[in-house]
């Protein structure tokens, strides 16, 4: 087993770090949190300089790489010290190039290159349907050759800044028994769309919104992917999304670790360096264990994806372990920095609040137990019939 970075990966990692020093200074990141969005010129520079094209197909002008490398890119981007929006932007672009028609893909790619961010954001959750997606009631109804969309979406990331939405709808019937869902592309300025900003305690750089669709009419050509298969498309998205989320969180937690270690190495109390105190060292050791375990879990899951091995259980367990562990890492960083860490004069308080949100977004850690718990038992049932089975996954 080889845990080293390839030469190409090292070059990418160094390149992003240098790009971040130029474009993602602490002042620029703090301004993004204050202004509820990264400066457009920074997002544009990420794409113009080629970093935002990694993971996209060559025919779209992209730079294809494996999932492991993409996770490294996203981790290094967020290692700059914030929940940088360009990683979620890439998730939207992945969906567009995977499920879109040639015309939809071309429009999205052209828009992305021109603006630095995609033309849509994803609208899934509803006030009464978070983890339980089958209870969503937003519907898409066909009438006179048009699609009429009605319903309310909430916790829509970047909803107040986006020019459009990928809206997940029930086909015709809103009842829980109806499993037929489809995705539709809806412009933010369409008649009947109302956007209501929401406030949250962290990740203000990617603001939430509630979006109301009141008899919003779009053409049938607004369908993204296969009609009735929107839920399956969502599930395919979620496995990779959980890896992306954990890569983001890992970068932020590593930034908190950097700050905590720099502080610990310099701080003097009681006439000596606090780095000599055993309880301080305990924090540092636990933080490094959390970072190392999560990074190993993340890259192993991505390796399995790259080799065509199912990762439904792995992606869920990754989020179940990594999100709380790395939130704890940031919390320990704040604790080590004491009263200063609890102010907005340092970034660790911001990083801790950001990381706490990852225990909810993309599926709660409790739902991750439900997903992986069932899956693990199925795997062991198979292993009971075939003793060599577990060695193949």
N, C-alpha and C positions, 0 to 999 in steps of 0.2 A: 504494500500500500504506500503510495507516494503522496505526501501531504504538502509538497513544495509547490510554489507558484511557477508556472511556465515563464519563459522569457517574455513572451507576448503579454501575459497577464501582469508581470512586473512593470513593463513599459506603460501599460494602460493605467495601472495603479499610481505610478509616479506622475503620469500625465494629468490625471484627475486631481491629484493632490496639488500640483502646481497651478492648475486651472482654478481650483478653489481658493488658493492663496491670493489670486488676482481678483476674482469675481465675487467670492463668498467670504468677504471679511466679516468680522463680528458686527461691524456697523451696518453692513448691507443686510445681514441676516436679521438683526434686531429691528431694522426698519421694515422688513418683510412681515414680521410678527405684528408690529404696530399698525401697519397699513393693510393688514389682512390680505396679503399676497406678495409674492416675490416680484421685484421690479421686472417689467416686461423685457428690458434690455438684457437682463441676466439670463432669463429663460431663452431668449433669442440667441445669445452667445453660446449657450450650451448646445444648441442645435447647429448653429453656424460653424462651431469649432469641431463638429463631428461626434462629440460625446453622446448627444441625444439620438444619434442614428444607430447606435449599437443595439443589436437584437432584432432589428428590422430586416426584411428580405432585401437581397441585392437589387431586385427589380424595382424596389421602391427607393433606391438610392441608399439603402441601409448597409450595415456591417454585421452580418450574421456571426453570432458567437453562441457557445453553449450556455446552459442555465447556470453552471458554476461561475462562469466569467461574468454573466449578468448580475448575479448576486454580489460578486466582488465589486463591480462597478457601482451598484446602488449603495452598498455598505460604505465605500470610500466617499461617495458623494455626501452622504449624511454624516460622515465622520468630520465634515467641515463644521458641524456644530448646530445642526437644526434639522427639522423635519422638512427637508427641501422638496418642493412640489414636483420637481422634474421626474422623480421615480414614478409617482402615480400617473403622470402624463404618459409615460411609456406604457403603463398597463392599458390605458385607453387605446393607444396606438396598436398594441398587440392584438386587442380585440377587433379593431377595425380591419387590420390586414388579414386576420384569420377568418372573420365571418362576413366581411363586406363584399359587395359586388365590385367589379373592376372600377366602375364609376365612383362608388362610395370610397374606395381605397384611394383613388387618385385625388379626390377632393380633400380627404383627410390628410394625406401626405403633403399636398401643396399648401394647405392651411398651416400645418405643423411647421413646415420649413419657413413660411413667411412670418409666423407669429411667435414660434418657440414653444407653443403649447397646442394641444389638440382642439378641434372644434366642438368636442362634446365632453361631458362628464357622466358618470354612471349613476342612475337613479333607481335604487332597488328597494330600500327599506321604507316601511310605512309606519304610521303611528301605532297600529295594532298588529304589525307584522315585521318583527326584526329577524331573529334567528329562524322563526317559523315562517318560511317564505310561502308555504302553501296557503297561508291566511291573508296574503295580499289581496286587495279588492280593486286595484286600478285595472280598468278594462280597456280593451281595444275592440271596438265594434265596427263591422263593415256596413256601410250604408251608401248607396248610390255611387259605388266605385271609389269611395274614400274611407279612411280609417278615422273613427271618432274616439278620442282618448279621454277618459274621465277617471279622476282619482287624486290622491294626495301622496306624495313621496316626502320623506323627511331624512335628516342627517345626510343630505346630499353633499358630499365633499366637493368643494370648489364651485358649488352651485350658483353663488352670487356673482362669480367672475366668468363663468363659462358662457359661450355663445349658443350652446345647445346641450341636449341630454340624450343619453341612451336610456330609454324608459322601458322597464320590464313590466309587461302587462299580461293579465289573464285574457285569453281569447273569449270574448263575449260574456262568459258566465263567471261571476266573482266568487262562487262558492268554493270552500276548501277542497271539495271533491274534484274540482276541475284542475287537472295537472297540465293543461295546455297553456303554455306561456310563450310570448313572443317579445322580441326586442324591436323597438321603433326609434328612429332618429327624429327628434323634435327640436326645432329652433327655439331658442329662449325668447325670441320676440314674437312667437306665434300668438295669434289671438286666443285668449283663454288661458294663457300661462301667467301665473302669479308667483313671484319669488319673494319669500320672506326670510331675511337673514336670521340665523340663530347664533347665540353666543355660547362659548364653551370655555373651559378653564385652561386648555392646552391646545397646541397645534393651530393657533390663530392664523398662522401663515397659510393654512388651507381651510378656510372657513366653511362651516356647515350652513345649509339652507333647508327650509321647507319649501316645496314646490307644488303648487296646486294646478291641476289640469282640468279645466272646466269646458268640456266639449271642444277640445282642441282637435282640429281637423288636419290630417296630413295625407299625402298620396300613399297608395299601396307600395310604391317604390321606396318608401321610408323604412320598410322592413329590413332589419339587420340580421342576416343569417337565415335560418330555416323557420318557417312559420310553425308554431307549436313546439319548437325545440329550444325555446329560450332558456328553460330551466336547465337543460343539459349543457347548454353553452355557459350558463352561470357556474355550474359545477366544475366544468373544465377550467374556467377562469379562477375559481376559488383556490384550487390547489397551488397554482403558481402565485396567485395574489398573496397567499399566506407566506410563501417564501419571500416575496418582495417586501411585505410588511416587516418580517423579521430581519431582513437585510437592512432596512431603514432603521429599525430599532437598534440593531447591533452597532451600526455606525454612530448613532447618538449616544449609546451607552459607552462606547469606546472613547468618545470625546469627553464624557463625564469622568471616565477613568483617567484619561490624560491629565485633566485639570486637578483631580484629586491627588494624583501622584506628584505632580509639580508642586502643589501646595504642601503636601506631607513632607517632601524632601527639603523644604525651606522653612517651614513653620517651627518656631521656638516657643516652648512653654515650660514653666518650672525650671528655667535655666538650662534646658536641653532640647534637642530636636524631638518633635513628636514621633518621628519615624522610629525612635527607639522604644516606643511604648507598645507593649504586646497587644493591647486591645485595638490600637490603631493598625497594627500589622494584620490582626485578624480580619478587619474590614477589607484591607487590600487583598489578602489571600482569597477571601470569599468572592470578592468582585472579579478577580482574575479567573476563578473557577467558573463563575457564571458566564463570563465572556467566552471562555474556551469551550465549554460544553455546548453553548448555543451555536457558536461558529462551527464546531464539528458536526452538530446535528443538521445545521442549515446546508453545509456543503455536501454532506452525505445524501441528504434528500435531493439536492440538485443533481448530484451524480446519478442517482437512481432515475431521475427524470430523463437525463441525457442518454441513459442506457435502456429506455423503454420499460422500466420496472414500475409497477403501480405505486403511487405515493400517497394514496388517500389517507392511510393511517399515519404515515410519517409526517405529512404536512400538518395534520391536526395535532399530533403529539409535539411537533416543533413549536407550534403556537402555544400549546398548553404549557410547555415547560419554559420556552424562551421569553414570552411576554412578561410573566411575573418575575422571572429571574433577572431580566435586564432592567425592569422597573426597580427591583431591589438594588441592583448595581448603582443606578442613578441616585436612589435614596441614600445609600451608604456614602456616595460621593458628597452629597449635600451634608450629611452628618459629620463627615471628616472636616468640612470647611466651616462648620459651626454656624454662628449667626450670620456671617458673610454669605454663606451658601444659601441662606433663606431669604436673601434680598435679590433684587433684580440687577445688582451690580456685577453678578457673575452669571454664567449661562447654565450652571448645573440645576438651578431651580426650574428653569424653562425646560431643560432636557427631561427632568423627572416628570413634570406634568405631561409633556408630550408622550413619554413612554407609557404612562398610566393608561392613556387612551387606547393603546394597542391591545389591552386585555378585553376590549369591547369590539372595536372596529374589525371588519373582516370575519366576524364570527366570534362570539364570546369564548373565553377559555372553558366555561362550563359546557358549552355545546361541543367543543373540541373533545372533551371526555366522552360525550355521547357518541360522537362520530367514530373515534378511534377505539373506544371500549368494545363496541359491537364488532368492529373489524378485526381487532386482535383475537377475540374469541373464535372468529371464523378461521383465522390463520392457524390457531392451535388445533382446531377441529380437523383441519386438513393435515396438519403435521401428525396427528394421532393415527391417521390412515397411511401416511407416507413418512417414515422417520427422516428421510433426507430432505423433506420439503423446506424446512426453515433455513437450510444452508443455501437455498437458491434465491432468497429474497434479500 
